[in-house]
């Protein structure tokens, strides 16, 4: 199975290097973008399994802003790849619960290993979620609801 990966990186050379490494390893890089607006457009339009995310990107929103949405709204795993590792940044990152945190300059093997682990962990979590939750469409998003929280469901045409 080929996984779809989005790269959010404002340094073209790094984005290209990541794309080459990932595609050589058999992953499908669906896009490279350099700002939050473009990233969110891709996430809305494509099936994204993992996002590689720089913290400081072009535009008025940061990688941390995207990470918050990935975690809370889309439930898509992400890996930070950044050159920032100061205490203030790390405290903010800890709240986002990324699948990994890779500091530039990185080694190709380090990226590939963390991508593999993130995708495996996410697949295992989805299996667990499917057993315990039902997903309900809310606008354009699917929201998880614990089965034990549902008291009553009514069928109407193709919908319940």
Secondary structure, DSSP 8 states (H G I E B T S, - for coil): ---EEEEE-S-HHHHHHHHHHHHHTT-EEEEEESBHHHHHHHHHHS--SEEEE-SS-BSSS-HHHHHHHIIIII--EEEEEES---HHHHHHHHHH--SEEEESS--HHHHHHHHHHHHHHHHHHHHHHHHHEEEEEETTEEEEEEGGG------BTTB-
